[in-house]
Amino acid sequence: MNLILLFEEDFVNDGLVRLTGRRLQHVLEVHRAEVGQELCVGLCGGMIGRGRVARLDKDVLEMEVVLERQPPPKLPVTLLLALPRPPVFKRVLLAATSMGVARIVLMNSARVEKSFWKSRVLAGDNLQEPLVLGLEQARDTVLPEVLLRPRFRPLVEDELPELCAGTTCLVAHPVAAGPCPSGLSGPVTLAIGPEGGFIPYEVDKLSECGFVPISLGERILRVETAVPAVLSRLF
C-alpha cells in the first residue's frame, strides 16, 4: 500500500492511531518500518498526511498522525459498469478506484448471469475491500459512490437521464463506428458492458439517453482491460 488508510475508529485521541490486522502486517512485512519512521497516511473521506511510528510490534502499530493536505481530485466520471464475473469483479473495482472514478453504477445486462447478483462479492466488507485497496494504491482517501442497479430498463428509463445530465455520454461498444475521444475535461458518463458487449437493444436504449457508441479499435478487450484503457484515453 502506498498510503495507510485510516478510519475514525482507529484514533485513540486527536493525534494518535492504533492499528492491528491487515494494515499492521503490511507495515511489518512490506514497509519493514521501525519506531520513528514516517509513513504516508490518510483519513477516509478526509486529509492526507504522515504518521510517525511510536510503537510497533507483532500485536499493534501506534502512530502519531499529522494530516495536512487534500487528496487528489476525482475524475469527473460516472462509470456504468455491467456487473463483471465474480473472479474479476474486485480487480475491476480496484482499477476504477485507483484511477479516481467518482461514481460507479453496477448495472444489469442481458449477458450478465443472474447468479452474479447473488455473489458474496457484493456483500458488505467484500464490496468495500477493493475500494479501500484502490485508495491505498493511488494515495487517495475518498471512496467512490457505488450504486447497485440489478434491473436494466428501470435504470435507463427512470434514473439515467438525471444521472447523466450535463455530461458527455459514451458507451464502449466493440462495433462502434466512432473512435474513443481523448483529452476531455468536462464530466463524463461512461457505460462499459459485459464480456461480449451490450446487446443491440441495450445500445439502442442507451442511445435514446444520448450515449454515443465509441470503440478502441478492432480488438475486443476483457472488462478489466477495457475500463482502465478507456479511462486513460478519455483523460
N, C-alpha and C positions, 0 to 999 in steps of 0.2 A: 504494500500500500504506500502511495506517495503522500498521503495525508491520513492521520488518525482521526476518524470522525467521532465526535463526542456528542452525548445527549445530556439533557438536563439532569437526568438521574445519576449521571457519573460524577456530579460535583459534590464534594464534601463540604466545601464552602465556596465563596465567590472566586477564589483563585486556585483551588486545589481539586484535582480529579483523581479518582481511584478506579482502575480498570482491572478486570480479570478476563478469563476466557480467550476468545479468538484474538483479540487485539493484544493482550498480554503475550500470547505465544508468538505472534508475529514480531513484536518488538524484541523478544528474546532470541528467536531463531533466524529472523531475516535482518533486522536492523542491528542485532547484537549490541544493543545500547548499553551504556554504563551510567551510573549516577553522575549527574552533572551535564550529561549530553542533552542537546536540544533537538526536538523533533517537530515536524510540521503538524499542526492540529487545526481543527475547525469545528465549530458548534453547528450541529444540524439545523439548517434554516437560518444560520447567523454568520458571524465573522470568522475569519481565518487568522491564525497567529502561530505561536510557538509554545511548546511545552517543555519545560526543563525537568529532567528526570530527578525526582527527590528520593524515591525508593524503588528498588527493582529486585524481585526475587521470583522464585517459581510460583508463588501464590498471588502476588499483587504487583501492580505498577501504579506509582503515585507520581503525578506531575504538577508542577506549578505552572499555570497557564496564563498567557497574555494573548488576548485576541485584539487585533489591530487593523485589519484590512478587510475589504469587501471580497466576496467570492467572485470568480469570473462571470461575465454576463451570459445569460442563456441564449441559445439560438432561438430566434423568433419562429419556432416551428411547432405545429401540431402534427404529430405523426399518427395517421390512421393505419394501424397495423393489423392485418388479418392474423388471428391468433396462430402463432407458429406451432410446429410439432414440439411436444414437451422436451425432447432431447436437446433442442436448440433454443428453446424459449429464453433461458437465462442468459445465454450468450448474446442474443439479440437485444434484450433489455439493457444488459451491461454496456454494450457498444453505444446504444442510443443515449443512455445516461451520460457516459463518458464524453460524448460529443456535445452535450449540453442541450438536448431536446427539452423544451419546456413542458410539453404535454404529450402523453401517449394514450391513444384510444385503441384498446384491444377490441377488434370487431370480428363479426362473423362473416363467412363467405361460403359459397356452395362447396368449395374444395377444402373447407375446414371440417374435419371429422367431429361429430357431436361429442365424442368421448374426450376431446381436448378440453372442453369446458368443465369437465368433472375432474380434471387433473389436480393433484396436490400442489402443483407449482403456482396455482392461483390463490392459494390459501395463506392468509396472514403473513408470517415471517418468511415463508417461501417466496412470496411475491416481493417482499421488501429486500431480501438478500441481494439480488443482482443490482438493485438500485443503489444500495449502500456501497457495494463493491465498485460500481461505476463512479460514484462520487469520490471514493478514496483514490481511484486510479487517476482521475482528472484534477485532483485538488479543488474540488467543489464542495459545497455544503447544502445546496438547495435541491431537494428531491423534485423530480418531475411530477406533475399531476398525472395520475393513472386512472383511466376510466374503463370499466368493463361493459361492453355492449354486445351481448350474445345474439341479438336479432338485427339482421342487416337492414331490412326495409324500414322499421321504425327509426333507426338511427339516421338513415339517409333522408327520410321524408320529414321527420319531426325535429331532429336536433341539428343536423349538419348545416342547414342554412345559417343558423345563428353561430355555430362553432367556427365556420369558415368565413364569416362576414368580414370584408375588408382585407382579405388575404389573397395571395396568389395560390390558386388551387391546382394541384398537379397530381396525376395518378401514374405511377410507374407501370408500364404495360409492355410486354415483350414485342408486340407487333405494332406499337405506336408509330405513326408517321413522323412525328416531330422529335428532334433530339432534346436531351435534357439541357435546360438553360444553365448558365453559370453566372457568378458574380451578383447574385441577388442581394438586396439589402433590406427589403421590407419583409413583413410576416408572410409565412408560407404554411399552407395546409397540404401535407403530402400523404397520399394513400399508396400503400405497398401491399400487394396481395399475397396469397399463399404460394407454395410451390406450384408452378404451372400458371400462375396469374389469376386475375379475376375472370369470371365468365362474361360473355358479351352483355348479358342482361345487367350485370353489376356495373360494368363500364358505362353502359348507357345511363343508368340511374345516377352515377357519379357525374357524368357529363351534363345531365339536367341541372345539377347543382353548380355548374361552372367549372368542373375539373377538366383539365386539358391532358390527354394522354402523352406521356413522354417515354423515351427509350434511351438506354445507354449503348445501343448497338445490337448487333446480331446475336451476341452471346446471351444466353439465359442464365442468370445468376441465382444462386441459392439466396434465401431471405437474409441469412446472417452476413452475406457478402453485399447484397443489394442495398441494405439500409445504410451502412457507412459509405458505400460508393456513391449513392445519390446525394446524401447529405454533404459529402465533401465536394461534389461537383457544384451543388447549388450555391454554396457559400465559400 
